[in-house]
Amino acid sequence: MAWVNAIIQGILTGGLYALFACGLSLMFGVMKVVNLAHGDLAVIGGYVAIGIITVTHLPVLWSIVVVVPLMAALGYVLQRTLIQASLDRSVLTTLIVTFGLSVVIENGLLQFFTANSRAIGTGNAIITSSFSLGSQIQIAYLLVVIFATAVIVLLGLQYFLSRSKYGRLIRAVADDKEAAQMCGADYRHVFGIAAAIAFGTVALAGIAYGMYSQLAPTTGTDTILLFAFAAVVIGGLGSLWGTLLGGVVLGVAQQIGAQINISYEVLAGYLVFLAVLVVRPEGLTARRARS
Amino acid sequence: MSEQGRGEDAADPLLEVRELTVHHGQLRALDRISLRVFPGEVYAIIGANGAGKSTLLRTIAGLHHPTEGSILLDGQDVTRVRPERRATRGIVLVPEGRRLFGSLSVEENLQVGATYARKGPWTIERVYELFGWMRERRAQRTAQLSGGEQQSVAIGRALVANPRVLLLDELSLGLAPVVVQRIYGMLPQILATGLTVLLVEQDVSQALRVASHLQCLLEGHTTLEARPAEVTAEQVEAAYFGLNVRPGPAPAVGERSEPLWPGSTRSSRAS
Protein backbone atom coordinates (compact mmCIF):
# COMPACT_ATOMS: atom_id res chain seq x y z
CA MET A 1 0.00 0.00 0.00
CA ALA A 2 2.86 2.35 0.76
CA TRP A 3 4.03 1.97 -2.84
CA VAL A 4 0.59 2.75 -4.23
CA ASN A 5 0.58 5.82 -2.03
CA ALA A 6 3.98 6.87 -3.38
CA ILE A 7 2.78 6.51 -6.96
CA ILE A 8 -0.41 8.49 -6.34
CA GLN A 9 1.50 11.27 -4.57
CA GLY A 10 4.04 11.23 -7.39
CA ILE A 11 1.41 11.60 -10.10
CA LEU A 12 -0.19 14.51 -8.26
CA THR A 13 3.10 16.38 -7.71
CA GLY A 14 3.85 15.70 -11.38
CA GLY A 15 1.02 18.07 -12.25
CA LEU A 16 2.84 20.86 -10.42
CA TYR A 17 6.09 20.05 -12.21
CA ALA A 18 4.29 20.12 -15.56
CA LEU A 19 2.94 23.55 -14.68
CA PHE A 20 6.52 24.68 -14.06
CA ALA A 21 7.77 23.12 -17.26
CA CYS A 22 5.22 24.11 -19.91
CA GLY A 23 6.39 27.74 -20.13
CA LEU A 24 10.03 26.70 -20.35
CA SER A 25 9.14 24.28 -23.14
CA LEU A 26 7.07 26.89 -24.97
CA MET A 27 9.80 29.53 -24.90
CA PHE A 28 12.38 27.07 -26.16
CA GLY A 29 10.06 25.67 -28.81
CA VAL A 30 9.04 29.05 -30.21
CA MET A 31 12.04 31.34 -29.84
CA LYS A 32 14.83 28.89 -28.99
CA VAL A 33 15.37 30.72 -25.73
CA VAL A 34 16.41 28.60 -22.75
CA ASN A 35 15.14 30.84 -20.01
CA LEU A 36 17.45 30.27 -17.05
CA ALA A 37 15.45 32.78 -15.02
CA HIS A 38 12.31 30.67 -15.39
CA GLY A 39 12.38 29.34 -11.83
CA ASP A 40 13.06 32.77 -10.34
CA LEU A 41 10.04 34.14 -12.15
CA ALA A 42 7.93 31.55 -10.38
CA VAL A 43 9.36 32.74 -7.08
CA ILE A 44 8.58 36.36 -7.98
CA GLY A 45 5.02 35.31 -8.75
CA GLY A 46 4.79 33.63 -5.35
CA TYR A 47 6.30 36.59 -3.47
CA VAL A 48 4.02 39.10 -5.19
CA ALA A 49 1.06 36.93 -4.21
CA ILE A 50 2.31 36.84 -0.60
CA GLY A 51 2.64 40.62 -0.71
CA ILE A 52 -0.88 41.09 -2.03
CA ILE A 53 -2.34 38.69 0.53
CA THR A 54 -0.45 40.35 3.41
CA VAL A 55 -1.48 43.86 2.45
CA THR A 56 -5.05 43.34 1.28
CA HIS A 57 -6.04 40.12 3.11
CA LEU A 58 -7.61 38.90 -0.11
CA PRO A 59 -7.99 35.15 -0.56
CA VAL A 60 -5.33 33.31 -2.60
CA LEU A 61 -7.62 32.95 -5.60
CA TRP A 62 -7.85 36.71 -5.99
CA SER A 63 -4.10 37.11 -5.75
CA ILE A 64 -3.82 34.67 -8.68
CA VAL A 65 -6.21 36.81 -10.72
CA VAL A 66 -3.89 39.78 -10.16
CA VAL A 67 -0.48 38.11 -10.32
CA VAL A 68 -0.90 36.00 -13.46
CA PRO A 69 -1.87 38.88 -15.81
CA LEU A 70 0.79 41.05 -14.19
CA MET A 71 3.51 38.47 -14.82
CA ALA A 72 2.20 37.88 -18.35
CA ALA A 73 2.55 41.60 -19.04
CA LEU A 74 6.07 41.53 -17.60
CA GLY A 75 6.81 38.58 -19.90
CA TYR A 76 5.67 40.49 -22.96
CA VAL A 77 7.72 43.56 -22.04
CA LEU A 78 10.87 41.61 -21.13
CA GLN A 79 10.65 39.60 -24.35
CA ARG A 80 10.20 42.69 -26.51
CA THR A 81 13.13 44.47 -24.85
CA LEU A 82 15.85 42.54 -23.05
CA ILE A 83 15.35 39.03 -24.43
CA GLN A 84 14.73 40.18 -28.03
CA ALA A 85 17.82 42.38 -27.88
CA SER A 86 19.93 39.40 -26.80
CA LEU A 87 18.21 37.13 -29.33
CA ASP A 88 19.15 39.60 -32.09
CA ARG A 89 22.79 39.06 -31.17
CA SER A 90 22.75 35.27 -30.86
CA VAL A 91 20.90 32.44 -29.18
CA LEU A 92 23.88 31.95 -26.87
CA THR A 93 23.57 35.53 -25.67
CA THR A 94 20.10 34.73 -24.39
CA LEU A 95 21.64 32.09 -22.11
CA ILE A 96 23.97 34.66 -20.57
CA VAL A 97 21.27 37.32 -20.30
CA THR A 98 18.68 35.05 -18.69
CA PHE A 99 21.35 33.69 -16.34
CA GLY A 100 22.15 37.28 -15.39
CA LEU A 101 18.48 37.97 -14.91
CA SER A 102 18.26 34.96 -12.62
CA VAL A 103 21.17 36.21 -10.48
CA VAL A 104 19.68 39.70 -10.28
CA ILE A 105 16.24 38.42 -9.27
CA GLU A 106 17.62 36.03 -6.68
CA ASN A 107 19.82 38.63 -5.02
CA GLY A 108 17.11 41.25 -5.24
CA LEU A 109 14.78 38.93 -3.36
CA LEU A 110 17.49 38.18 -0.77
CA GLN A 111 18.07 41.89 -0.30
CA PHE A 112 14.45 42.85 0.20
CA PHE A 113 12.85 39.74 1.69
CA THR A 114 15.79 38.04 3.49
CA ALA A 115 16.66 34.38 3.05
CA ASN A 116 13.75 33.17 5.17
CA SER A 117 11.35 30.86 3.42
CA ARG A 118 7.71 31.77 3.28
CA ALA A 119 4.59 29.81 2.59
CA ILE A 120 1.43 31.11 1.04
CA GLY A 121 -1.38 30.64 3.50
CA THR A 122 -4.44 29.27 1.83
CA GLY A 123 -6.70 30.49 4.59
CA ASN A 124 -9.13 27.71 3.82
CA ALA A 125 -9.49 24.70 6.08
CA ILE A 126 -10.88 22.35 3.44
CA ILE A 127 -8.05 22.96 1.00
CA THR A 128 -5.39 22.27 3.63
CA SER A 129 -7.01 19.08 4.84
CA SER A 130 -6.80 15.71 3.20
CA PHE A 131 -8.93 12.65 2.63
CA SER A 132 -8.13 8.99 3.08
CA LEU A 133 -8.21 6.14 0.65
CA GLY A 134 -7.98 2.95 2.63
CA SER A 135 -5.86 3.00 5.76
CA GLN A 136 -2.49 4.17 4.43
CA ILE A 137 -3.24 6.60 1.65
CA GLN A 138 -3.75 10.21 2.57
CA ILE A 139 -4.36 12.62 -0.27
CA ALA A 140 -4.22 16.37 0.26
CA TYR A 141 -7.04 18.27 -1.37
CA LEU A 142 -4.55 20.97 -2.29
CA LEU A 143 -2.47 18.59 -4.36
CA VAL A 144 -5.57 17.38 -6.20
CA VAL A 145 -6.56 20.98 -6.92
CA ILE A 146 -3.07 21.78 -8.21
CA PHE A 147 -3.06 18.69 -10.43
CA ALA A 148 -6.48 19.58 -11.82
CA THR A 149 -5.32 23.16 -12.42
CA ALA A 150 -2.28 21.89 -14.31
CA VAL A 151 -4.42 19.68 -16.53
CA ILE A 152 -6.86 22.52 -17.21
CA VAL A 153 -4.01 24.93 -18.04
CA LEU A 154 -2.41 22.41 -20.40
CA LEU A 155 -5.76 21.66 -22.06
CA GLY A 156 -6.40 25.37 -22.48
CA LEU A 157 -2.94 25.94 -23.88
CA GLN A 158 -3.35 23.05 -26.29
CA TYR A 159 -6.69 24.46 -27.44
CA PHE A 160 -5.23 27.95 -27.81
CA LEU A 161 -2.25 26.73 -29.85
CA SER A 162 -4.24 24.49 -32.16
CA ARG A 163 -7.38 26.57 -32.69
CA SER A 164 -6.83 30.28 -32.19
CA LYS A 165 -5.38 32.81 -34.61
CA TYR A 166 -2.46 33.66 -32.31
CA GLY A 167 -1.85 30.01 -31.51
CA ARG A 168 -1.51 29.34 -35.22
CA LEU A 169 0.85 32.29 -35.58
CA ILE A 170 2.96 31.01 -32.68
CA ARG A 171 3.33 27.64 -34.39
CA ALA A 172 4.04 29.29 -37.75
CA VAL A 173 6.73 31.53 -36.26
CA ALA A 174 8.26 28.54 -34.48
CA ASP A 175 8.51 26.77 -37.86
CA ASP A 176 9.94 29.65 -39.89
CA LYS A 177 9.92 33.21 -38.65
CA GLU A 178 11.07 34.70 -41.94
CA ALA A 179 8.23 33.01 -43.83
CA ALA A 180 5.86 34.34 -41.17
CA GLN A 181 7.16 37.84 -41.86
CA MET A 182 6.34 37.29 -45.51
CA CYS A 183 2.76 36.67 -44.36
CA GLY A 184 2.74 40.06 -42.63
CA ALA A 185 3.30 38.71 -39.10
CA ASP A 186 5.62 40.61 -36.77
CA TYR A 187 7.42 37.69 -35.20
CA ARG A 188 8.67 39.83 -32.29
CA HIS A 189 5.07 40.50 -31.27
CA VAL A 190 4.32 36.77 -31.55
CA PHE A 191 7.39 36.03 -29.41
CA GLY A 192 6.04 38.49 -26.87
CA ILE A 193 2.75 36.64 -26.70
CA ALA A 194 4.52 33.31 -26.21
CA ALA A 195 6.63 34.83 -23.41
CA ALA A 196 3.50 36.27 -21.79
CA ILE A 197 1.98 32.79 -21.69
CA ALA A 198 5.20 31.31 -20.30
CA PHE A 199 5.49 33.95 -17.56
CA GLY A 200 1.80 33.69 -16.67
CA THR A 201 1.88 29.91 -16.30
CA VAL A 202 5.10 29.90 -14.30
CA ALA A 203 3.72 32.56 -11.93
CA LEU A 204 0.69 30.36 -11.36
CA ALA A 205 3.04 27.44 -10.72
CA GLY A 206 5.03 29.57 -8.26
CA ILE A 207 1.91 30.41 -6.26
CA ALA A 208 0.89 26.74 -6.28
CA TYR A 209 4.34 25.76 -5.04
CA GLY A 210 4.15 28.39 -2.32
CA MET A 211 0.94 26.83 -1.05
CA TYR A 212 2.17 23.26 -1.36
CA SER A 213 5.62 23.87 0.09
CA GLN A 214 7.69 26.97 0.86
CA LEU A 215 9.36 29.63 -1.22
CA ALA A 216 12.79 31.12 -0.57
CA PRO A 217 14.81 33.41 -2.86
CA THR A 218 16.94 30.47 -3.99
CA THR A 219 14.03 28.07 -4.62
CA GLY A 220 13.83 29.26 -8.23
CA THR A 221 17.22 27.94 -9.28
CA ASP A 222 17.86 25.11 -6.86
CA THR A 223 14.46 23.45 -7.21
CA ILE A 224 11.98 24.84 -9.71
CA LEU A 225 14.25 25.42 -12.70
CA LEU A 226 15.91 22.01 -12.36
CA PHE A 227 12.63 20.15 -11.95
CA ALA A 228 11.18 22.02 -14.92
CA PHE A 229 14.20 21.10 -17.04
CA ALA A 230 13.94 17.47 -16.00
CA ALA A 231 10.22 17.35 -16.80
CA VAL A 232 10.77 18.89 -20.25
CA VAL A 233 13.63 16.55 -21.10
CA ILE A 234 11.85 13.42 -19.84
CA GLY A 235 8.62 14.26 -21.65
CA GLY A 236 10.14 15.52 -24.87
CA LEU A 237 10.08 19.00 -26.34
CA GLY A 238 7.24 20.37 -28.36
CA SER A 239 4.45 18.38 -26.81
CA LEU A 240 2.32 19.66 -23.94
CA TRP A 241 1.17 16.17 -23.00
CA GLY A 242 4.78 15.10 -23.06
CA THR A 243 5.43 17.81 -20.50
CA LEU A 244 2.66 16.47 -18.27
CA LEU A 245 3.99 12.94 -18.67
CA GLY A 246 7.52 14.18 -17.92
CA GLY A 247 6.29 15.89 -14.76
CA VAL A 248 4.43 12.78 -13.66
CA VAL A 249 7.39 10.47 -14.32
CA LEU A 250 9.64 12.82 -12.36
CA GLY A 251 7.15 13.04 -9.50
CA VAL A 252 6.64 9.28 -9.31
CA ALA A 253 10.40 8.63 -9.43
CA GLN A 254 10.94 11.07 -6.56
CA GLN A 255 8.22 9.56 -4.42
CA ILE A 256 9.42 6.02 -5.03
CA GLY A 257 12.95 7.15 -4.16
CA ALA A 258 11.64 8.72 -0.97
CA GLN A 259 9.83 5.50 -0.15
CA ILE A 260 13.10 3.59 -0.26
CA ASN A 261 14.95 6.20 1.73
CA ILE A 262 13.78 9.74 2.33
CA SER A 263 17.19 11.14 1.31
CA TYR A 264 16.88 9.51 -2.13
CA GLU A 265 13.89 11.62 -3.14
CA VAL A 266 15.64 14.18 -5.35
CA LEU A 267 18.35 11.77 -6.46
CA ALA A 268 15.84 9.25 -7.82
CA GLY A 269 14.24 11.95 -9.97
CA TYR A 270 17.56 12.90 -11.53
CA LEU A 271 18.53 9.26 -12.10
CA VAL A 272 15.41 8.83 -14.24
CA PHE A 273 16.21 12.11 -15.97
CA LEU A 274 19.72 10.88 -16.81
CA ALA A 275 18.40 7.48 -17.90
CA VAL A 276 16.02 9.16 -20.35
CA LEU A 277 18.85 11.32 -21.69
CA VAL A 278 20.93 8.21 -22.33
CA VAL A 279 18.25 5.86 -23.67
CA ARG A 280 15.83 8.22 -25.36
CA PRO A 281 17.33 11.70 -25.64
CA GLU A 282 14.41 12.99 -27.71
CA GLY A 283 12.11 12.36 -24.73
CA LEU A 284 9.31 9.89 -24.14
CA THR A 285 6.73 11.45 -26.42
CA ALA A 286 8.69 13.38 -29.08
CA ARG A 287 6.80 12.73 -32.29
CA ARG A 288 9.21 14.28 -34.73
CA ALA A 289 12.85 15.14 -34.66
CA ARG A 290 13.39 18.82 -35.22
CA SER A 291 16.59 20.13 -36.66
CA MET B 1 15.45 49.71 -75.60
CA SER B 2 13.39 49.51 -72.52
CA GLU B 3 10.41 51.59 -71.64
CA GLN B 4 8.92 52.74 -74.92
CA GLY B 5 5.78 51.01 -76.01
CA ARG B 6 5.07 49.20 -72.75
CA GLY B 7 1.47 50.28 -73.12
CA GLU B 8 1.33 52.34 -69.94
CA ASP B 9 2.51 55.71 -71.22
CA ALA B 10 0.54 57.60 -68.61
CA ALA B 11 0.84 55.12 -65.74
CA ASP B 12 3.39 55.37 -62.97
CA PRO B 13 5.36 52.28 -62.04
CA LEU B 14 3.78 50.25 -59.23
CA LEU B 15 7.15 49.08 -58.03
CA GLU B 16 10.37 50.92 -58.66
CA VAL B 17 13.90 49.99 -57.68
CA ARG B 18 16.52 52.71 -57.96
CA GLU B 19 20.25 52.06 -58.10
CA LEU B 20 20.07 49.22 -55.59
CA THR B 21 23.36 47.94 -54.19
CA VAL B 22 23.42 45.02 -51.77
CA HIS B 23 26.39 43.41 -50.07
CA HIS B 24 26.66 39.92 -48.57
CA GLY B 25 29.54 40.61 -46.23
CA GLN B 26 32.36 41.70 -48.52
CA LEU B 27 30.68 40.43 -51.65
CA ARG B 28 28.78 42.92 -53.76
CA ALA B 29 25.76 40.82 -54.70
CA LEU B 30 23.90 43.59 -56.52
CA ASP B 31 25.50 46.61 -58.15
CA ARG B 32 23.26 49.61 -58.84
CA ILE B 33 20.29 47.64 -60.15
CA SER B 34 17.26 49.60 -61.28
CA LEU B 35 13.90 48.41 -62.50
CA ARG B 36 10.37 49.72 -63.00
CA VAL B 37 7.42 47.35 -62.83
CA PHE B 38 4.12 48.68 -64.19
CA PRO B 39 0.66 47.54 -63.06
CA GLY B 40 -0.50 44.30 -64.62
CA GLU B 41 2.92 43.34 -65.89
CA VAL B 42 4.80 40.07 -65.61
CA TYR B 43 8.34 41.25 -65.10
CA ALA B 44 10.87 38.45 -65.32
CA ILE B 45 14.41 38.54 -64.04
CA ILE B 46 16.64 35.83 -65.42
CA GLY B 47 20.23 34.93 -64.80
CA ALA B 48 22.56 32.12 -63.83
CA ASN B 49 23.22 30.89 -60.31
CA GLY B 50 24.74 33.65 -58.23
CA ALA B 51 23.63 36.45 -60.54
CA GLY B 52 21.87 38.14 -57.63
CA LYS B 53 18.28 37.38 -58.64
CA SER B 54 17.11 36.00 -55.32
CA THR B 55 19.01 38.70 -53.44
CA LEU B 56 17.12 41.28 -55.48
CA LEU B 57 13.72 39.79 -54.64
CA ARG B 58 14.61 39.31 -50.98
CA THR B 59 15.81 42.89 -50.75
CA ILE B 60 12.57 44.13 -52.30
CA ALA B 61 10.68 42.03 -49.75
CA GLY B 62 12.78 43.53 -46.96
CA LEU B 63 14.83 40.48 -45.95
CA HIS B 64 18.15 42.07 -46.93
CA HIS B 65 19.23 45.62 -46.28
CA PRO B 66 20.61 47.49 -49.26
CA THR B 67 23.84 49.43 -48.84
CA GLU B 68 22.58 52.00 -51.30
CA GLY B 69 19.56 52.74 -53.41
CA SER B 70 15.84 52.80 -52.77
CA ILE B 71 12.68 50.78 -53.30
CA LEU B 72 9.38 52.51 -54.02
CA LEU B 73 5.89 51.05 -53.94
CA ASP B 74 3.39 53.23 -55.76
CA GLY B 75 5.75 56.19 -55.44
CA GLN B 76 6.27 55.75 -51.69
CA ASP B 77 9.69 54.90 -50.35
CA VAL B 78 9.61 51.56 -48.53
CA THR B 79 13.37 51.01 -48.31
CA ARG B 80 13.35 51.29 -44.50
CA VAL B 81 10.00 49.57 -43.95
CA ARG B 82 10.11 46.28 -42.05
CA PRO B 83 9.41 43.11 -44.09
CA GLU B 84 6.08 42.32 -42.40
CA ARG B 85 4.86 45.88 -43.01
CA ARG B 86 5.82 45.60 -46.67
CA ALA B 87 3.78 42.40 -46.88
CA THR B 88 0.71 44.14 -45.48
CA ARG B 89 1.28 47.04 -47.88
CA GLY B 90 1.20 44.68 -50.82
CA ILE B 91 4.69 43.34 -51.54
CA VAL B 92 4.40 39.60 -50.95
CA LEU B 93 7.17 37.12 -51.66
CA VAL B 94 6.83 33.44 -52.51
CA PRO B 95 10.27 32.49 -51.24
CA GLU B 96 12.76 30.19 -52.87
CA GLY B 97 12.38 26.68 -51.53
CA ARG B 98 8.70 27.37 -50.71
CA ARG B 99 9.27 27.79 -46.95
CA LEU B 100 5.92 26.40 -45.87
CA PHE B 101 5.11 25.99 -42.19
CA GLY B 102 5.95 22.30 -41.92
CA SER B 103 4.05 21.48 -38.75
CA LEU B 104 0.89 23.22 -39.98
CA SER B 105 -1.76 21.79 -42.27
CA VAL B 106 -2.41 23.10 -45.77
CA GLU B 107 -5.38 25.10 -44.57
CA GLU B 108 -3.50 26.51 -41.58
CA ASN B 109 -0.73 27.67 -43.92
CA LEU B 110 -3.34 29.55 -45.93
CA GLN B 111 -4.94 30.91 -42.75
CA VAL B 112 -1.61 32.31 -41.60
CA GLY B 113 -1.25 33.95 -45.01
CA ALA B 114 -4.70 35.48 -44.65
CA THR B 115 -4.22 36.73 -41.07
CA TYR B 116 -2.93 40.16 -42.03
CA ALA B 117 -4.41 40.23 -45.52
CA ARG B 118 -5.28 43.39 -47.40
CA LYS B 119 -8.80 43.68 -48.76
CA GLY B 120 -9.10 42.07 -52.16
CA PRO B 121 -10.44 39.34 -54.36
CA TRP B 122 -8.40 36.45 -52.95
CA THR B 123 -9.77 34.22 -50.22
CA ILE B 124 -8.89 30.72 -49.08
CA GLU B 125 -12.04 29.57 -50.90
CA ARG B 126 -10.79 31.11 -54.14
CA VAL B 127 -7.41 29.43 -53.77
CA TYR B 128 -9.21 26.10 -53.41
CA GLU B 129 -11.01 26.87 -56.66
CA LEU B 130 -7.74 27.71 -58.41
CA PHE B 131 -6.02 24.52 -57.22
CA GLY B 132 -8.72 21.88 -57.41
CA TRP B 133 -6.96 19.19 -55.38
CA MET B 134 -6.28 21.42 -52.39
CA ARG B 135 -9.68 21.47 -50.69
CA GLU B 136 -9.74 17.70 -50.29
CA ARG B 137 -6.29 17.63 -48.74
CA ARG B 138 -6.49 20.78 -46.65
CA ALA B 139 -6.12 18.91 -43.36
CA GLN B 140 -2.83 17.29 -44.40
CA ARG B 141 0.55 18.45 -43.19
CA THR B 142 2.44 20.16 -45.98
CA ALA B 143 5.37 17.79 -45.52
CA GLN B 144 3.18 15.04 -47.00
CA LEU B 145 2.69 16.92 -50.27
CA SER B 146 4.73 16.63 -53.45
CA GLY B 147 7.05 19.45 -54.46
CA GLY B 148 4.62 20.87 -56.98
CA GLU B 149 1.77 20.74 -54.49
CA GLN B 150 3.90 22.48 -51.89
CA GLN B 151 4.71 25.19 -54.41
CA SER B 152 1.00 25.64 -55.07
CA VAL B 153 0.33 26.04 -51.34
CA ALA B 154 3.15 28.60 -51.14
CA ILE B 155 1.56 30.56 -53.99
CA GLY B 156 -1.85 30.25 -52.37
CA ARG B 157 -0.47 31.46 -49.05
CA ALA B 158 0.86 34.56 -50.80
CA LEU B 159 -2.32 35.13 -52.82
CA VAL B 160 -4.66 35.19 -49.82
CA ALA B 161 -2.70 38.20 -48.54
CA ASN B 162 -4.02 40.01 -51.64
CA PRO B 163 -0.68 41.40 -52.78
CA ARG B 164 -0.32 44.28 -55.19
CA VAL B 165 3.01 42.93 -56.37
CA LEU B 166 3.60 39.20 -56.15
CA LEU B 167 7.27 38.26 -56.02
CA LEU B 168 7.94 34.72 -57.24
CA ASP B 169 11.38 33.33 -56.49
CA GLU B 170 12.41 30.35 -58.67
CA LEU B 171 9.07 28.57 -58.88
CA SER B 172 10.64 25.87 -61.03
CA LEU B 173 13.35 24.92 -58.54
CA GLY B 174 13.41 21.17 -57.95
CA LEU B 175 10.22 20.51 -59.90
CA ALA B 176 9.60 18.35 -62.97
CA PRO B 177 9.12 20.35 -66.20
CA VAL B 178 5.52 19.22 -66.57
CA VAL B 179 4.75 20.44 -63.03
CA VAL B 180 6.48 23.75 -63.72
CA GLN B 181 4.35 24.20 -66.85
CA ARG B 182 1.19 23.48 -64.90
CA ILE B 183 2.06 26.02 -62.22
CA TYR B 184 2.97 28.70 -64.75
CA GLY B 185 -0.25 27.82 -66.53
CA MET B 186 -2.10 29.28 -63.52
CA LEU B 187 -0.50 32.68 -64.03
CA PRO B 188 -3.15 34.13 -66.40
CA GLN B 189 -5.90 33.36 -63.85
CA ILE B 190 -3.84 35.04 -61.14
CA LEU B 191 -3.12 38.08 -63.30
CA ALA B 192 -6.80 38.40 -64.19
CA THR B 193 -7.48 39.51 -60.61
CA GLY B 194 -5.35 42.61 -61.14
CA LEU B 195 -2.04 41.49 -59.67
CA THR B 196 1.38 42.48 -60.86
CA VAL B 197 4.09 39.85 -60.91
CA LEU B 198 7.83 40.17 -60.53
CA LEU B 199 9.48 36.81 -60.95
CA VAL B 200 12.93 35.36 -60.88
CA GLU B 201 13.67 32.32 -62.98
CA GLN B 202 16.64 30.24 -63.97
CA ASP B 203 14.59 28.47 -66.61
CA VAL B 204 14.91 31.05 -69.40
CA SER B 205 12.44 29.48 -71.85
CA GLN B 206 9.78 29.41 -69.15
CA ALA B 207 10.44 33.05 -68.29
CA LEU B 208 10.30 34.09 -71.96
CA ARG B 209 6.96 32.36 -72.34
CA VAL B 210 5.19 34.23 -69.54
CA ALA B 211 7.01 37.56 -69.29
CA SER B 212 5.91 40.89 -70.65
CA HIS B 213 9.26 42.38 -69.72
CA LEU B 214 12.65 40.80 -69.29
CA GLN B 215 15.77 41.77 -67.36
CA CYS B 216 18.91 39.65 -67.27
CA LEU B 217 21.38 39.80 -64.40
CA LEU B 218 24.96 38.64 -64.34
CA GLU B 219 27.07 38.95 -61.21
CA GLY B 220 24.89 41.72 -59.82
CA HIS B 221 24.82 43.75 -63.04
CA THR B 222 22.07 44.19 -65.59
CA THR B 223 23.18 42.75 -68.93
CA LEU B 224 19.92 42.94 -70.83
CA GLU B 225 16.56 44.66 -70.49
CA ALA B 226 13.90 44.20 -73.13
CA ARG B 227 10.49 42.87 -74.10
CA PRO B 228 10.74 39.18 -74.92
CA ALA B 229 9.49 39.80 -78.48
CA GLU B 230 12.28 42.28 -79.14
CA VAL B 231 15.21 40.00 -78.45
CA THR B 232 16.69 36.99 -80.15
CA ALA B 233 17.68 33.80 -78.39
CA GLU B 234 21.32 34.65 -79.10
CA GLN B 235 21.06 38.00 -77.37
CA VAL B 236 19.51 36.39 -74.30
CA GLU B 237 22.16 33.69 -74.26
CA ALA B 238 24.94 36.23 -74.52
CA ALA B 239 23.47 38.27 -71.67
CA TYR B 240 22.86 35.17 -69.55
CA PHE B 241 26.38 33.83 -69.83
CA GLY B 242 28.16 37.15 -70.12
CA LEU B 243 29.57 36.70 -73.60
CA ASN B 244 30.85 40.07 -74.88
CA VAL B 245 29.10 41.83 -72.07
CA ARG B 246 28.84 45.56 -71.83
CA PRO B 247 29.08 46.71 -68.22
CA GLY B 248 32.16 45.48 -66.46
CA PRO B 249 34.39 42.48 -67.10
CA ALA B 250 32.93 39.03 -66.65
CA PRO B 251 34.74 35.72 -66.39
CA ALA B 252 34.30 32.99 -68.94
CA VAL B 253 31.42 30.58 -68.65
CA GLY B 254 33.44 27.71 -67.24
CA GLU B 255 34.60 29.69 -64.23
CA ARG B 256 31.07 30.26 -63.03
CA SER B 257 30.36 26.72 -62.02
CA GLU B 258 30.32 27.45 -58.31
CA PRO B 259 27.27 29.24 -56.97
CA LEU B 260 28.10 32.31 -54.94
CA TRP B 261 25.82 31.29 -52.12
CA PRO B 262 24.03 28.05 -51.44
CA GLY B 263 20.48 28.77 -52.46
CA SER B 264 19.39 25.17 -52.25
CA THR B 265 20.10 24.76 -48.54
CA ARG B 266 16.95 26.68 -47.70
CA SER B 267 14.61 24.22 -49.33
CA SER B 268 15.43 21.58 -46.76
CA ARG B 269 13.96 23.74 -44.02
CA ALA B 270 10.57 23.81 -45.68
CA SER B 271 9.88 20.16 -45.12
Interface residues (C-beta under 8 A of the other chain):
Chain A: K165 R168 L169 R171 A172 A174 D175 D176 E178 A179 A180 Q181 M182 C183 G184 A185 D186 Y187 R288 S291
Chain B: A61 G62 L63 R82 P83 E84 R85 A87 T88 V92 L93 P95 R99 L100 F101 G102 S103 L104 E108 N109 Q111 V112 G113 T115 Y116 A117 R157 A158 A161 R269 A270
